Amino acid sequence: MLTKLMIGRDRWLLVRVLVGVSLAYGVTFFVLWSHLEKRFVFFPSTELLYTPNNAGLEYEDVRIQTSDGLTLHGWFIPGDPEMVPNNTWLWFHGNGGNNGYRIDELAMAHHLTGANLFIFDYRGYGESEGSPSEQGTYLDSRAVMEYLSGRDDVAQDQIVYLGHSLGAAVAVELALTRPPMAMMLVSPFASVRDMASITLPFPPVAWLVRNHYDSLTRIRQLNVPLLVLHGDQDETVPLSQGRRLYDAANQPKRFQVLEGAAHNDTYEVGSEQYWGAIEEFLGELQLKDK
């Protein structure tokens, strides 16, 4: 009898130890993952190595206040109204670097389209204050739209969102409350959780991701003309991710595969397809408005 009691007590003690170890492991894993996740999602650089001046572009240096008291930095590059109708592209860059890393593409967009361009750095990037987070990027995008809505030289019904990678997710979220004239998404992903399930071998990791950037759910709620551009050699965000997001979107929509393009060279390697698709897409919208 005594032996049975001792065995029962030992088993209960073993269960408590295992539960304790499991909880400790879980908490430790979650803390470590939270740290790693932030580093996995955001790669800001605070040093601005280049400005539009390096590409010979006229521009305004802009400072914007967010609703939670931070100052964001952006550039407004006026377009050529004689080339196209008065489009303004609100530019949501990807998760790495800062505004200065996009000078070459900004210059090409300016010369080829003649649109007004506004690019801004999320909190923690470039000269923008704060530290990056998912909710922070959403607050940043709202502050930028408030700024653009106050400019007399920006036609409010001619604003186009251009989102690259992570920036595509920010653009999709903003479109729920501030729908643009059109939206162009370059190398987008369905969600960070979706990406985690592809790139990380441990299945439960995907469910521990806090930064969801769930574009897949949100895009189903939108009725905005959409162009998705994605390189077929993209090793960072697979082409299948762009396809999945596109398939979930409502019409009107268009998908352009950029042959030979990877994640960061879409506008160069896929140049003719990239700029050609954008020109056709926006041109068709202008014809429908007439």
N, C-alpha and C positions, 0 to 999 in steps of 0.2 A: 504494500500500500504506500509506504513511504517512498519507495523507489519510483512508483508511478507519479506521485506528486512532484518529486524532484525532476523527473523527465518532462512533465507538463510545464513546470516552472521554467526549466531550461529552454523549452521550445518557445514559450511566451517571451522570454528574454531575448532569444535569437530573433524573433519577429520584430521586437522593439528596436533592436540594434539595426536590423536590415532596413526598417522604415526610417530610422534616424539617418542612416548612411545615405539612403535614397534621397531624402529631403535635402540633406546637406549637399549632395552631388547636384541635385536639381537647382538649388539656389545658386551654387557656385557656377554651374553651367550657364544659368540665365544671366548672371552678372557679367560673366566673361563674354557671352554672346552679345549682350547689350553694348558692350564696349567694342567688340569686333564688328557688330552690325553697323554702328555709326561710322567706323572707318571703312567698311565695305561700301556704304552708300554714298558718303560725302568725301570728296577729295579737294578741298578748297586751297587756293593759293592767295596769299594776301598781297603779293608784290605785283604791281602793274608794270609789266615790261614794255608794253606797247599801248598806244592810243590811236584813235582814228587819224590823228595828225601824221602818223608814220606812213599811212596809205594815201596821204594827200586829201583827206576828207574833212570838210567843214563839219563842226559838231558843237553841241552844247553840253557842258558838264553839268549834270543834274543831281541834286540831293533831295531825297524823298523821306518823309517821316512815316513810320508804320504805326498802326494802332496801339502797339505795345511799347512805343517810345524809342525805337531804333532809327538810325539814319542809314538809308540805302544809297548806293551810288549807281548812276546810270549815264548813258550817252544818248542824246537825240541827234540823229543825222538826217537833216532835211533832204527830201527827195527832189526829183525834177518833175514838176507838174506837167511839163510839155510831153513827157514820154508816155505816161500812163495816167489814168484817173488817180485821184488823191488817196491812194492806199497808204495805210500806216501799218507796218509790221511790228507787232510786239514780240520780241525775241526772248525765248526762254532757253538759256543754254543748258548744257549737260552738267554732270556732277563733278567735273574736274576743272581745275584752273580758275579762271575768272574772265571778265569781259575781254581783257587784252589778248587772250588766246584765240579770239574769234575775228581778229582784224582782217585777215585775208578773205574770209567768207563775207564779212560785212562789206568789204570793198567790191567784191564780185556782185553781191546783191544790189548794191547801190548803182553800179555801172550798167547792169543788165536789166534791172526792173524799174529804176527811177522812183521807187517807193520811199516814203519816210521810214526810217528805221529807229526803233527804240530798244536798246538792250540794257539790262540791269543785272547787277550782281545780287544773288541771294545773301541773306545775313551770313556773315563769316567769310564771305568771298570778297577778294579785292579790297576795296575801301569801304565796304558795307560793314556796319557794326554787328556785334552779336555772334552767336554760334548756330550753325545750321541744324535744322530739324525738319521733319515732315510738315508739322503744323506751322512752323515758322515760314517755310516757303509759300504756304498758302496765304498767310498774312502779308507776305512781301508782294505777292502778285496782286492782291486787292489794293494795296497802297499804290502800286504802279498804275493800275487802272483808274484810280481816283485822280491821280496826277494827269494822266492822258485826257480824262474827261474834262479837265479844266483848260486845255489848250485850244485856242481859237484856230490853230493851223492843223488840227486833227479832226477829220470828218468822222463823227462817231459811228456812222453806219458803214464805214470803210476800213475798220480795224480787222486785221488778219493776225491770228496767232500762229507763230512758228516755234514749235517745241522740239528740241533735240534730246533724245534719250530720256533722262530723268526730267528734263524740261518739258517733254511731251506730257508727262503725268501731271505736272503743275498746271499746264495749259488746259488739260481736260478737266481738272477740278475747278478751275476758274470759270470755264465755259458753262458750268451748271448754273451759276448765278449771274455771269456777265457774258452771255453768248456773243461771239464775234460774227463778223460777216462770213468768215471761213476759217478753217483750221488746217494747218499743214504740220504733220508729225513725221519727224525723221528718226529712224531707228528706235521706235518706241517699244516698250515692254508692256505686258498685260498687267503685271503687278510685281512688287519686289518679292512677295511670297512665291509667286510663280517662278521667278528667276532663281530664288534660293533652292527650290525643288529640282531645278535643272543643274545648278552648279555645285551644290553641296551633297555629298553622298549619304548623309544621315537624315532619313525622311522626316523625323519629328522637328528638325531644325526649322523647316518652313513654317511650322505653326508657332514658333517662338519669335518670329520676326515682328517687331513692333511697327517699323516703317513700311506700311503696306503699299502706299501709292497705288491704290486699287483702280486703275484706269478701266479694267475690263468691266467692272460693275457700273462705273459712272458713264462710260461711253454709250451704253444702251439707253441712257436717259436723255441723250442729246439729239437734236435735229439740226445740226450745223453741217454745211457742206465740208467734206473731209477729203484730204489728200494724204496718203501714207506713202513715204519713200523709205526703202530699206535695201541695203547692200546685200547681195547674195553671198558675200564672203565675210560677213560680220561674225566674228568669234566672241564678241562681248555680249551682244544681244542677238540671239539667233533669228534668222529670217522668220522662223515659225512664230516667234512672239509678235512680230508686226502683223503677220497674217491672222493670228488669233484675235488681236485687237480689231483689225479691219473687219473680220467676219462678224464681230459682235456689234459693229456700228450700224446706224441707220443710213439709208440713202438720203441725199446723193453722196456718193463716195467713189474714190478711185485709188487703186493700188499700183505703185510703180516700183518694179524691181530694178535695182541699179547694178548692172552686171559688172563684176570684178571689184566692187566697192566693199570696203570693210566698215568699221564703226565710225572712224573719225575722218575719213577721206571722201565721204559721199559726194560733196560738192565739187571735188577735183576729179577723182577717178570716174565717177558717174556723171561728169559735167554735162554732157549733151542731154542725157536722159533726165538728169536732175533739174536743170534749169528749163529744159523743154517742157517737162511735165508741169512745172510751176506756172510757166507762161500760159500753157493751154488751159490749165485748171482755173486760173484767175480770169483769163480771157473769156471763158465760157460763162463765168459768173457775171462779168460785166455786160455781156450780151443779153443775159436773162433779165438784168435790171433795166434795160432800155425799153 
